[in-house]
């Protein structure tokens, strides 16, 4: 039987319960696979450079956020924002 890494007591009001902490013995990972609905064939994602069309190795990829005013977003969407709030100033003479 495995040995506990930590032993302690959990007290909730008048009730006390012994607690033991054990290390994990097996690594459990969940893998999600994408399948084509009609054929159940596996689907893979490639990392492709948008400009050159060449595949990019994982070591060469970094993260970045794209601001909404960038050229990439402007070419894909219209230049008007999705929601333009309409506000009217109140006339101080009223």
trRosetta pair geometry for C-beta under 8 A, 3 or more apart (Angstrom, degrees):
i j d omega theta_ij theta_ji phi_ij phi_ji
2 22 5.4 79 112 -149 133 122
2 23 7.4 -137 -177 48 136 79
2 25 6.7 -121 -70 -70 146 120
4 7 5.4 83 112 -64 142 84
4 20 3.9 -83 -118 -167 141 110
4 21 6.2 97 -168 57 90 47
4 22 5.8 -74 -115 -76 59 73
5 21 5.1 -62 61 99 95 93
5 22 6.4 141 1 -118 92 25
5 23 5.7 91 -43 -40 130 86
6 20 7.1 160 86 -157 56 48
6 21 4.0 15 51 39 99 119
7 18 7.3 -19 -167 -171 91 97
7 19 7.4 150 -160 85 45 57
7 20 5.4 -13 -105 -106 70 77
7 21 7.8 -138 -64 19 33 76
8 18 7.7 154 90 -158 36 56
8 19 5.0 -21 72 65 82 102
8 20 7.9 163 26 -83 63 37
8 21 7.9 27 12 -14 104 102
9 16 5.4 1 179 -173 116 106
9 17 7.0 153 -160 75 66 37
9 18 5.8 -41 -103 -103 72 50
9 19 6.6 161 -105 15 17 88
10 16 7.1 155 81 -156 45 55
10 17 4.9 -18 62 61 97 92
10 18 7.9 140 19 -131 78 2
10 19 5.0 73 -21 -33 104 128
11 15 7.2 162 -153 89 54 48
11 16 4.7 -17 -101 -103 82 83
11 17 7.8 178 -79 20 37 62
12 15 5.3 -13 67 66 85 98
12 16 8.0 169 25 -84 58 37
12 17 7.8 8 10 3 99 104
22 25 8.0 -20 147 -35 115 93
24 27 7.1 89 129 -82 130 50
33 42 6.2 -59 -179 -126 116 96
34 42 7.2 91 78 -163 62 59
34 43 4.2 -63 107 61 106 109
34 44 8.0 170 59 -69 110 25
34 45 7.9 69 28 -36 145 96
35 40 5.1 -8 -180 -149 130 50
35 41 6.7 145 -156 69 75 30
35 42 6.2 -49 -103 -99 68 40
35 43 6.4 174 -108 -2 14 96
36 39 5.0 14 90 47 118 91
36 40 6.7 -93 67 -33 70 9
36 41 4.8 6 27 52 116 84
36 42 7.9 -14 -3 45 84 6
36 43 5.8 122 -49 -57 77 109
37 40 7.9 3 -168 -66 14 53
46 55 5.5 -77 -178 -114 112 105
47 55 6.3 86 74 -162 66 72
47 56 4.8 -84 123 60 105 88
47 57 7.8 134 76 -97 130 2
47 58 6.9 130 14 -82 157 60
47 61 6.1 -70 -171 -71 150 140
48 53 6.2 -11 179 -158 115 39
48 54 6.9 164 -151 85 73 23
48 55 5.6 -48 -96 -96 69 52
48 56 6.8 153 -119 1 15 88
49 52 4.5 17 94 44 129 94
49 53 6.6 -47 73 6 81 15
49 54 5.2 10 28 56 116 74
49 55 7.8 -149 -2 -85 81 5
49 56 5.4 107 -50 -50 86 113
50 53 7.9 16 -169 -68 16 49
56 60 5.2 -117 180 81 97 120
56 61 6.0 111 122 -66 122 93
57 60 5.1 86 66 7 80 105
57 61 7.7 -146 99 -18 45 90
58 61 5.8 -56 -155 20 40 116
66 70 5.3 -95 -174 28 88 149
66 72 5.9 -69 -156 69 138 131
66 73 6.2 148 141 -42 118 110
67 70 5.1 120 65 -34 77 98
67 73 7.6 -116 100 8 47 139
68 73 5.5 -119 -156 118 43 166
69 73 7.1 8 -7 64 4 125
69 74 7.1 24 -169 -53 41 110
70 73 5.1 88 60 13 81 98
70 74 6.9 -150 96 -6 40 92
71 74 5.6 -59 -141 40 33 111
71 75 6.2 29 163 -20 68 107
72 75 6.4 -61 -152 33 24 104
72 76 6.7 8 157 -8 60 114
73 76 6.0 -67 -148 43 33 105
73 77 6.0 -20 172 26 72 112
74 77 6.9 -78 -129 59 22 75
74 79 6.1 27 -146 -96 93 81
80 84 7.0 -57 -180 -42 98 126
81 84 5.6 124 68 -69 104 80
90 94 7.3 -107 173 50 87 117
91 94 4.8 76 85 -6 102 107
